[in-house]
Structures are given as structure tokens and as C-alpha cells.
Amino acid sequence: MRSIGKYSIHGVLGRGGMGAVFKARIPVIGRIVALKLLRPNELTLSLWGRERVERLFRDEAALLGSLRHHNLVDVFDYEASGPWPYFVMEFYGESLGSVIGETYRVEAESRRLPVPRAIGYAAQLLSGLARLHHAGVIHRDVKPFNLLVSDDDVLKITDLGLSKVRGESFGGPSNVKVGSPYYAAPEQEDDPDSADARSDLYAVGVTLFRMLTGRLPEWGEWAASERSPELGDAFDAVLERSLCLRPDGRYADARTMAEALTDAFARWRRRMDGVCAIAPASLCPRCVPEGADLPRRGPRMVGVGEAREDFGLDALWRPSAYWPGQLEDAGDGVVRDKAAGLAWVRQAAPYPTSWEGAAAFVAALNAGQFAGHDDWRLPTVPELMTLLTPEPVGEGYCQPATLTQPVRRVWSADRANYAAAYVADVELGYVAKADFCCPASARAVRSL
């Protein structure tokens, strides 16, 4: 097994022009961390030079290590004794990019988030940026894949490799763009030194537009209500100002934008109160046809390349058809879904856990013969899909939750390989692969 310093390496989380991020384990205590190793490619070295690259890397580690805020990722170790330096951060199994299903084809459609979730993430992003800006730091690369998501749904800003500290100049080649296409503000693309707090807020606007509509805004576009009429116009004014092509037309700071977003969300809530007062009792677009086969019971290994077809998922890993999800209380802490032939333990495991921990949770239920049964098990992906619902649109926000306990990602019994299994996001309605060590919830099921 490969090691870097004292840390054993257990996989690659990502690679880029400056190096790579690895999944690593701390000796003795066994904690999983993210280790970022500086190992720039030849192009990066030729453009910047080793001395500048190492200084940028060291500055990134120092910034993240010195600023304590719940929406900034924490750095707790740095080492420069080897050929290239590295630093160590908290490990998280998700980013906002993976939550919305963004890929290397950034312009492709992504998953829309429920409005409360999108606004919550945007508010946390603005809170973290307010802390950075107060310290005189401009991020300059705000985008979904640089926003990590913890198992308790806290958003963490990471990757300050392109950030600018107050008074610092770019000093790089004139043909190098700083930031990411589609998310970088126009003035930043033209002149990286001109970027200020308002440039980061432009990227927040792009991210918010994408979360609400599943699309990137076109050049000069801001009206989310035109892309998604069911949203109403509550957020259009916030997006119009944050996506203004001129910096002086945007919000002056993150706190001001956060206040405007809070007011817009309150207006949306009031509108939805009226919609829900006349909403139908249930909605089921693209329902599984009556008489369909019951979901598969036995676990199996399904490679990522075959998973979408095997599980019946669309391009964004959402069900191509939905079960009615009509659960009834069976007493003794159990709910039944007669249509799917399943009984569920009403309460999930009290805390997120690893895949092995999820299996232990089920084993404990069986050892205690929960509700008089000892055949509880982790659900397969098709069984978990009976709990998923379409992304809420309009009246969809009025439907009650399938299960009342607020959990999001839930482990399945189906593995992707010998180090990862599949999870279902029962709130956002999609399936994903997760390493065994990633924390997720556990729910137990049995066949009727």
C-alpha cells in the first residue's frame, strides 16, 4: 500500500494541473482524510515556475488553516520534507457538484434542487465567503465542485489555490485565465487583478441559478422564472443583481446578498402557502405501471458503467419511473408498502455511518428481533427507489415526506466494486456511488 509521509493512501479523489487529492488514513486512529499533494504538470511549471507554484500552495494551506469558520474546510497538517509538499484536510464524500450531477460537460443539464435546499446552500456559501472577504481574501474560483458537503449537510468552501489576498497582484502570464468558465465573473476573466468580493458574488449567482433551474444562465440572463415558471419571480431580483455584468451593479458584499436572499425565500414561502392550500392529495408523474414486477430483493455487485440501465435510471441517475410510495403504519415502529411488498423500520440509524456500520445496525435489529422479526436487511437499490420521489415542482412541495425522519443519503446492499456501494438520496431523488468509508444513513427493510 502506498504512503505519503505518515499517511497511507486509499484512493484518488481528484487530479488537476497543480497535483492530486488522495483519500488517506491517519495511522493508529484510522481517521479518513483528504491529502492534497502538490505535483504540478509540465505546463503549469513552465507558466508559473516552481518557486511561485510552491508559494501559492503554501499560502492556500496557511489560509485554510488560519481561518476558522463552519463553512470553510479545515486544514490540520502540512509537510514539506519530501520532493513536493502536501497538506491534509477534512474528508467529505460529496461536493455540491456531485449533488447536482454536474460533469466535465459543465454546460449539460444538471439536477435541480428543491428550493429550500438550494437557498440553504447559497446562504451557507455566502456566510463562508463573508468570512473570507473579511480577511481580505477573494476566492476567484467559486463553483460547485469547490464546495464540499458534509454528512450533516454543511457546505464547506475549499480550494483557495487561485485566491487573491488584499494587496496582492496576479503576476502570472497575460494569457492565463483565473477561475472556471461559466462561473468566473466577466471582469475577472479580462483582468484577474480586478477581481473583488463582487466577483465571487457573481459566481454565487451562477451557482444559485443552476441549483434552481438545472441549467447555467446564458450570457446576460438572470430570470430563473423564465426557465422554470413554477418558481415564480421571487428570486429574479436577487439573480438579476448578482449576475449583473458590471461589478458596480452587483451586491456590495456577501452579507447584503444573504439578507436579500432571505427576503426572497420568505416571499416564495408565502406564495407556496397559497399553492398548497388547493393542491391535490397526491401526485405521481411517470408512475411504475400497475402489475409491475416487485423490486429485486437480493443484493449484487453492479459496475458503474452498467448501473443506470440495471437500476432503471435516467441520465442524471434518477428513476425513470416512480412507485406510488403509499406507506401505512403497521405499528411497532414499522411502515408497510403493500404495492412494493416491503416493510420498513420507521426510524433510520440515529447517526450516519459507514457501509459496514450500516450492516451492523441491521444485525443488531435482527439480534433483538425488532417488531418480532429477524429477517431485516439493507435494501437493494431498486427497493430504495420505491422511496424516491420526483424533484418537487409547484404542487410537489405540498406532498408529505415518505418517511418522517429527516435523513438524506441511505446505504443500499448493492455494491459498485470491492470498495464502494450505492446510496440513494431519498430527499433529492437520485442514486450515487459512495466509498464504504463515506458516512450515510442506514434503513432496514424486509419482504412482506
N, C-alpha and C positions, 0 to 999 in steps of 0.2 A: 504494500500500500504506500502510495506517495505521501511525502510530508513536506511542508514548508515551515521552516522553523520548528516550533514545538507542536504545530497543528497537523493532524492527519487529514488528508484531502479525500472527500467522498463524492465528488462530482463537480461539474462546471455549471455555474448559474448563468454566465454570460461572458461574451468576449467583445472587445472593441479595439479601436486604434491605439488606445493607451495601455491595454493589458487585458486582464481577465478577472472575473469574480468567481471564487470557488466556494462550494459548501464544505465546511471544515468542522472538526470536532476538537474541543479543548480536552487535553489529557486529564485523567483522573475524574473530573466532574462530569465529563461526557456531554457538555452543552454544545449544541449545534450553532455555528456562527457563519457569517459571510466574510470571507477573506479576499480583499481586493489587492491584487499583485500588479505593480507597475512593470509592464514589459511591452513598451511601445513597438509598433511595427516600423519598418524602414522609412516609410513615407512620413510618419509622424516625426521621427528623429531628424529626417532631412529638413523638414519645415521648421521645427522648433529648436532642435539641439538638445542634447542630453541634460545639460545644466538647467535649462528652463523647464523641461518636462518634469524633472525631479522636484524642482521648486514648486511647480503647480500641484503636484501630487502631495507633497508635504504640507502645503498650505491648505489643501482640501481636508486632509486628516486633522490638522490643527483647528480648522474652523468647526468641523463637526464635533470634535472632541471638547471644544470650549463652550459651545452654545447649548445650554440645557433647555429643552422645550419638548413637550409631549408630541409635537408634530414634526420634529426633526429626528432623523435616525441618530443613534448614539454610537460613537467610536470609542473603544476602550483599550486598544493596543496598537502600537506602531513599532516596526522593526526595520532597520536599515543596514544590518550587518552582512546580508547576503549580496549577490550580484545586483539585485533590484529590491527596492523597499516594498513593504506591504503594510496595510493596516486592517484591523479587524472590527467588524460591525455586528449589530444585532442581525439575526437571520429571520426573514419573513417569507412565507410560502407564496405570497401573492403580491402583485402590483396592480395599480388601477388599470394599467394596460391589459393585464390578463383578465381582470374582472369584466372589462367591456369587450374583450375579444379583439383588441387591435393587433394587427400583424405587421410584417415588414412592408406590406402594401398599405401604407398609412391611409391612403385615400379611400380604401374599401369601406363598406358599411360595417358598423360595429354594433354591439348590443346596447340598446337604450336602458338606462337605469330608471327605476321608479323615482319620481320627483323628490320625495323626502330623502332618499339615499343620495341622489345627485347633489342636492343642496347641502346635505350634511358633509359630503366630501369636499365640496367647494369651500364651505365655511372653515373646515379644518385646514385646507390648503392656504387660505387667506390668513389664518391665525399663525401658521408656521412662517409664511412669508413676512408677516408683520414683525416677527422676531428677527428674521434675517435682515430686513431693511433697517430696523432699529440699530443693528450692529454695523450698519454701513455696507452690507453685503447684498449684491444683486445676483440672483441665481443665474439667469440668462439661458437656462435650458429646462424650463418647466414643461413637462409633458407626462402623459400617463405612465410610461414605463420608468420614470424617475420618481414616482410616488408609490411607495410600498404600503401595503395594507396588513395590519396585524390581525391575529386571530380574534381579537375583540373589536375589530373594525375601526381601529385608529389609523389614520393616514399619516405616513412618515415621509417627509421630503428627504431625498438623498441625491447623490452625485453633484457635488459642487465643483467639479473639475473645470467648468467653464465660467465659474462665478467671478465677479469683479468686486474688489474691496474698495471702499471710498478712497478716491485719490489715485487709484491705480490705472494705468493705461494698458491697452491691449498689447502693443509691441510685437505683434505677430505679422506674418506675411499679409500683404494687402489683398491677396486673392482668397484668403481663408475666411469662410463664413463661420460665425459663432452662434450656436443654437441649432435647433432642429427645424427642418422645413415644415411648413403649415402652422407651427406653434410659435416661431420666433416673430417678434414684432417687426414691422417694416423698417423702422429706423435702426434697429439692431442689425438687420441683415446688411444695410448700407454702411453702417459705421458702428462696430462693436463698442467703441468708447462712449457712444452717445446713449447707450442703454442705461436706464434708471429704473426706479421702482415701478413706474408706469409700464415699462416694457414687460416686466413679469406679470403685471395685471392683464395685459393683452393675452398672454398665454393662458391665464386663468379663464378668460372669456372664451377662448377656443376650446379649452377642456370642458367647460360648463356646457357650451353649445353642443359638443359631441355627446356628453352624457345624457342630455335631454332629448336629442334628436337621432342619435346613432350615426350622424354624419359630421364631416368637417364643414365649417362655413366657407362659402365661396368668397372670393375677394370682395370686400366691402359689404358682405351680407351679415345681418345681425338678428333678423326677426325669426326666432325659433317658432313662432306661431304660424308662419307661412310653411315651414317644413312639417310641423306637427300641430295642426289646428286645434286638436283636443287639449293642448296645453293652455289655450287661451293666451292673452297677451301680458300676463303678469310679469314675465321675466324679460320681455322685449326691451324695456328701457335700460335694465342693467346690462344686457348684452350689447345694446347699441352704444352705450358709453364705453364699456370695457374693450370693445372691438373697434373703436374709432381708429382710423388710420393715422391720425395725428396724435402725438402724445398729449398735447395740451387739451384734447377733448376727452381724455380718459379720467378716471378717478385719480385723485391726488395721492392716495395711499390705500393700503390693504384694509385698514380699519373702516374707512369710509365706504369702500365697496362692500365689506361684510355687512355693514348696517343697512345698505340699500338692498342687499340680497335677503336679509331677514324680513324687511318690509314687503318685498315682492313675494316671498314664500307665504307670509300671512295673508296676502291678497289671494293667492292661489288656494289656500286652505278655505277661505270664506267662499270662494266660487265652488269648490268641491262639496262643501256642505249642502249647497243647493242642488247640485247634481245628484248626490247620494239620497236626497230626500225622495226622489222619484225613480231611483234605479230599480231594475228588476232584481228578483231574488237571487238569480244565478246566471252566469254567463259561461259558455263553453264553446268557443270557436275551435274549429278543427278537432272535434272530439273523436276519440277512438270509436270505431263503429260498434254497434251493439252486436254481441256474439263473438267479438274478437278473442283470440287466444289469451289466456291468462299470462301475466308476465313470468318470465323464466325464474325458476326457484334456485337452481344450483349455481354456485359461483364458478367462474372460469377466468382464464387469462386471455385478454383481448388486446392485441397490439394497437398502438395509437393510430396507425395507418388504416386499420380496419374498424376502428371503434364507431365512427359516425354511422357507417352502413349497418354494422351489427346491432347497435342500440336504437337505430331509427332516429337520427339527429339531423338537423339542418346544418348549413354552412357555419353557423355561429354556435353549434353544439347545443341547440335547444330541441325539444321534442318536435317531431313533425306532426304529431297528433297528441291530444291530451285526454287523460282519463277524467271522468266527472269529479272525482275526489270527494265523494259524498260519504263522510265518515260519521259513524254513530257511536255514542257512548255505550260500551259494553259493561261498565262497572269495573271495579278492582284495578283502576288505573290503565285500562285498555280501551282502545277505539277500534272499530271494525270497518273495513271497506268491503262490503259484500260483492260489489261489482268486480273487484280485482282479486277477491278471495284471500284477503290479508287481514291480520290483526296486528296492531302496532301498540307498543308500550307508549302511553301518552307522554311520559317525561323522557327526554333525552338524557344522556350522561350530563352531570352538572357542570363539567368543565371540558373545554376542548382537549383532545388527546391525540396521541399517535395512532397509527393503524393497529399496532399491537395492543395499545391501550384500549382501543375500541373492542377488540376481540375479548380482552379481559373483562370489560364491562358486561358483555353478553354472557360470558361464562359465569360471572357472579349472579346474574339473574337466574340462570338455569340451576346453579347450585342451591339457590334459595327457593326454587320452584315458584317464581313470580307469577301471581294470578293463577296458581295451580298447574303451571306448565313448565316443562324443562326442555322444550324444543325451540327456544328463541334463538335467533341468528342475526348476523349482519345482513341487510338487504342487498340483493343484486342491483345493478344499475337499472334494469327495467322495472324493478319493484320501487326503487326510489323515484323513478319518473312518474309513478302514479300520484306522487305528492306535488309535482311541479305544476305551475300554472303559467299562462302566457304573461308577457310583460304587461303590467296594468296600463290601460289606455282609457281615459274618460271614466265610464261607469265601472271599469275594472278595479278602481281604487276603493269601491264601495263593498267589495266582496270580503267576507270574513276570512281570516287565516285558516289554512287547512288544519294545522296543529297550533295550539296556543302558545307553546313555549318558544321564546324568541331565539332560535338557532338558525344559522345560515348554511355553512358547508357541512355536509354529512357524509361519513365514510360509507362506501359500498364494500361488498365482499369480492368484487371483481378486480383483478389485478391488471395493470398495464405491462408489467415486467416483474423481475425479482426484487425491485427496489421501490416500486410505486404502485398505487392503486387508484381507482377512480372515486371522485367525490361528486355529489350533486349539490348545487347551490339552490336550496329549496326556497329562498327568498327571491333570488334574481332569475331562477328558472333555467339553469344550464348545467352541463356536465363538464368536468375537467379532470385532468390527471394531477396527482399530488404525490410527492415522495412520502414514504412511510413515516418519516420523522415530522412531517408538517402537522400542526395541530388542526383538528376538525372535530365536529361533534359526532356522537355515536347514537344511533337509534336502533332499537331491536324490533324484529318482525317475526311472525310465524304464519304458516299457512292455515287457513280455516278448513 
